[in-house]
Amino acid sequence: MSENAADLYDVIVVGSGGGLIGAYAAAARGLRTLVIEKTEFVGGTTSYSGAGMWLPGNAAEQRAGLPDTRDGARLYLDAIVGDDSPASLREAFLQAGPAMIEELEKNPRFGEFQFLGVPDYFAGQPGALPGGRTIFPQDFDRGELGDLEPLVRRPLWTERWGVDVESTMVGGQALIGRALLAFMETGNGTVLTNTGLERLIVEDGAVVGVQASSNGEPVTFRAGKGVILAAGGYERNAELRRKYQPEIGDEWTQGCEGNTGDALTAGIDIGAATDLLEESWFAPGLVVPDTRPVFYTSVWSGIWVNAAGQRYMNERLPYDRAGHEMLKAHRTSDASPLPTHWVFDQRQIDNESAFAAALPVAPDVPGWFDVEKFIAAGVLHRADTLDELAELIGVPAGALTKTVDQYNGYARTGKDEDFGRGEAPWDLMTVYLGGAHTDGPNPCLGVIDQGPFYAAKIVLSDLGTKGGLKTDDHARVVRPDGSVIAGLYASGNTMAPVTGRIYPGAGGPIGSSMAFAYIAALDMAQKS
Ligand SMILES: Cc1cc2nc3c(=O)[nH]c(=O)nc-3n(C[C@H](O)[C@H](O)[C@H](O)COP(=O)(O)OP(=O)(O)OC[C@H]3O[C@@H](n4cnc5c(N)ncnc54)[C@H](O)[C@@H]3O)c2cc1C
């Protein structure tokens, strides 16, 4: 066990995804800040992401001339979140988001964020904006990172498919690269990779440090002002998944390997309250030939059917809503949609970009979409007729044909009588991504009649679990009786979510994870 003066910090941040923003804010205020990261890379799932940030009322939105106000965003969150998170926590988020972006933009390492319109996910609710509230970091030149570059978690497509790392960092890579550099340039920051939290050190009821394992050796670090638990969710922990999300398991998640719920457990062990542990940021996943899912935002054509060969939802719902629908249908119906069969015709295959466009963060992975490879891996089936296809995927033949006939009828009239597909701005946006595929009356409803026919496998995947340690409005972790555990903060997927059970718009997870890490840093900075 090592402990010496060098192990004393003001602030310790556990986990290096959205938590890096809190680390930067603390270090920029002169606090000696240590980030410990369990894996060999900095960035977590945040570095895999598109780095959309849902932060209503921020400066980038204002520059784009968006008519957003805090009142409008409050109305929207009140309507869709309801009682699943305290209104005061939402208020803290709405206040901190714009302030945080204003502060980050003052540092050229972050540069200006940019607003790109992604419709809010609950169209028609009070305060929902058709153009959304999502902002993104600008691309970043990898070379600027110098010696820090090898620390940044590789892009998903490099880890999974061996695609060469590009000189320009995009999305989450750019966000993490920028944040890491800004943090280190404060002169007050230290990052230790391969260093995982094992337990929290408590003295007189307050958290004063962490015990960790660094490259296999036990180490202790003390924090004069506090510890932020920003270690993601528990998506990669099979036991916790069985406990809190028994139907889902850990095999389909897209969260990063380090996210095994260590910080959640450490918080529970010292008496922290938790909330919404049964929730995830859900996303249907298209299973590809390595038999793992990819985050697939929406179908360009075709329909989704359950084990009975029936549709059960609008296949263009925003991904988290689609995931919740899958779960609901699984729980309430005898014909489970887990997995779902995505049935489409040759048109979808002929439009390769219709697959690629719906993958929010994939570059051109050479040859990734090879029909024969999909079929050989058993994740795609092909048949000349719908009845033959039904036999291949094990659904009643007559039922599948009937479902397709009925859907084709809706496509011809332009009205999806069952699920209203093609009515919301998000539905329409996904048409633009893949290009129009029908000149029929509803651009989201193209007929399925041009064989051969296909069925792909869609599973209930997630971008991380969502429930976690309960906090107050300053991101301070609380006990079940509401009292604050002094010195302990939580953010990101380690924290019980400000958005309750819903995903308000693109960038919900990262926007809130950054904002609460920032709030925690501010709280510590004002402590004497
Ligand atoms: C392909 C993809 C695209 C996405 N796109 C978006 C998007 O555009 N916008 C958006 O808002 N969300 C997006 N998401 C979801 C989002 O990326 C995550 O939900 C979010 O990044 C989680 O942030 P976090 O800081 O809580 O955790 P992470 O970013 O995962 O960081 C947690 C870190 O903590 C480390 N850690 C875990 N345990 C310990 C320990 N014991 N000690 C030390 N360190 C530990 C982990 O190794 C990890 O590095 C996307 C997800 C995926 C997979």
PDBQT file of the ligand as one rigid body, heavy atoms in Angstrom, charges set to zero:
ROOT
HETATM    1  C1  LIG A 601     -22.015   4.031 -30.510  1.00  0.00    +0.000 C 
HETATM    2  C2  LIG A 601     -22.532   4.938 -29.442  1.00  0.00    +0.000 A 
HETATM    3  C3  LIG A 601     -22.915   6.233 -29.756  1.00  0.00    +0.000 A 
HETATM    4  C4  LIG A 601     -23.404   7.074 -28.768  1.00  0.00    +0.000 A 
HETATM    5  N1  LIG A 601     -23.704   8.369 -29.094  1.00  0.00    +0.000 NA
HETATM    6  C5  LIG A 601     -24.117   9.210 -28.126  1.00  0.00    +0.000 A 
HETATM    7  C6  LIG A 601     -24.304  10.593 -28.405  1.00  0.00    +0.000 A 
HETATM    8  O1  LIG A 601     -24.044  11.083 -29.506  1.00  0.00    +0.000 OA
HETATM    9  N2  LIG A 601     -24.749  11.396 -27.383  1.00  0.00    +0.000 N 
HETATM   10  C7  LIG A 601     -24.990  10.903 -26.128  1.00  0.00    +0.000 A 
HETATM   11  O2  LIG A 601     -25.398  11.672 -25.253  1.00  0.00    +0.000 OA
HETATM   12  N3  LIG A 601     -24.797   9.611 -25.849  1.00  0.00    +0.000 NA
HETATM   13  C8  LIG A 601     -24.331   8.757 -26.792  1.00  0.00    +0.000 A 
HETATM   14  N4  LIG A 601     -24.074   7.458 -26.474  1.00  0.00    +0.000 N 
HETATM   15  C9  LIG A 601     -24.234   7.030 -25.066  1.00  0.00    +0.000 C 
HETATM   16  C10 LIG A 601     -23.094   7.613 -24.223  1.00  0.00    +0.000 C 
HETATM   17  O3  LIG A 601     -21.884   7.473 -24.933  1.00  0.00    +0.000 OA
HETATM   18  C11 LIG A 601     -22.920   6.999 -22.840  1.00  0.00    +0.000 C 
HETATM   19  O4  LIG A 601     -24.137   6.721 -22.211  1.00  0.00    +0.000 OA
HETATM   20  C12 LIG A 601     -22.125   8.007 -21.987  1.00  0.00    +0.000 C 
HETATM   21  O5  LIG A 601     -20.956   8.346 -22.699  1.00  0.00    +0.000 OA
HETATM   22  C13 LIG A 601     -21.741   7.472 -20.628  1.00  0.00    +0.000 C 
HETATM   23  O6  LIG A 601     -20.911   8.451 -20.033  1.00  0.00    +0.000 OA
HETATM   24  P1  LIG A 601     -20.251   8.192 -18.637  1.00  0.00    +0.000 P 
HETATM   25  O7  LIG A 601     -19.298   9.303 -18.398  1.00  0.00    +0.000 OA
HETATM   26  O8  LIG A 601     -21.285   7.911 -17.619  1.00  0.00    +0.000 OA
HETATM   27  O9  LIG A 601     -19.438   6.817 -18.812  1.00  0.00    +0.000 OA
HETATM   28  P2  LIG A 601     -18.214   6.465 -19.753  1.00  0.00    +0.000 P 
HETATM   29  O10 LIG A 601     -17.994   7.438 -20.822  1.00  0.00    +0.000 OA
HETATM   30  O11 LIG A 601     -18.397   5.046 -20.177  1.00  0.00    +0.000 OA
HETATM   31  O12 LIG A 601     -16.956   6.571 -18.786  1.00  0.00    +0.000 OA
HETATM   32  C14 LIG A 601     -16.860   5.743 -17.659  1.00  0.00    +0.000 C 
HETATM   33  C15 LIG A 601     -15.388   5.373 -17.467  1.00  0.00    +0.000 C 
HETATM   34  O13 LIG A 601     -15.224   4.882 -16.135  1.00  0.00    +0.000 OA
HETATM   35  C16 LIG A 601     -14.292   3.822 -16.160  1.00  0.00    +0.000 C 
HETATM   36  N5  LIG A 601     -14.435   3.007 -14.960  1.00  0.00    +0.000 N 
HETATM   37  C17 LIG A 601     -15.352   2.058 -14.703  1.00  0.00    +0.000 A 
HETATM   38  N6  LIG A 601     -15.122   1.517 -13.491  1.00  0.00    +0.000 NA
HETATM   39  C18 LIG A 601     -14.051   2.161 -12.969  1.00  0.00    +0.000 A 
HETATM   40  C19 LIG A 601     -13.319   2.032 -11.757  1.00  0.00    +0.000 A 
HETATM   41  N7  LIG A 601     -13.634   1.109 -10.845  1.00  0.00    +0.000 N 
HETATM   42  N8  LIG A 601     -12.265   2.860 -11.552  1.00  0.00    +0.000 NA
HETATM   43  C20 LIG A 601     -11.896   3.778 -12.496  1.00  0.00    +0.000 A 
HETATM   44  N9  LIG A 601     -12.535   3.911 -13.669  1.00  0.00    +0.000 NA
HETATM   45  C21 LIG A 601     -13.611   3.115 -13.895  1.00  0.00    +0.000 A 
HETATM   46  C22 LIG A 601     -14.637   3.095 -17.438  1.00  0.00    +0.000 C 
HETATM   47  O14 LIG A 601     -13.570   2.261 -17.847  1.00  0.00    +0.000 OA
HETATM   48  C23 LIG A 601     -14.907   4.263 -18.386  1.00  0.00    +0.000 C 
HETATM   49  O15 LIG A 601     -13.733   4.648 -19.048  1.00  0.00    +0.000 OA
HETATM   50  C24 LIG A 601     -23.557   6.603 -27.438  1.00  0.00    +0.000 A 
HETATM   51  C25 LIG A 601     -23.159   5.299 -27.120  1.00  0.00    +0.000 A 
HETATM   52  C26 LIG A 601     -22.648   4.465 -28.108  1.00  0.00    +0.000 A 
HETATM   53  C27 LIG A 601     -22.213   3.084 -27.736  1.00  0.00    +0.000 C 
ENDROOT
TORSDOF 0
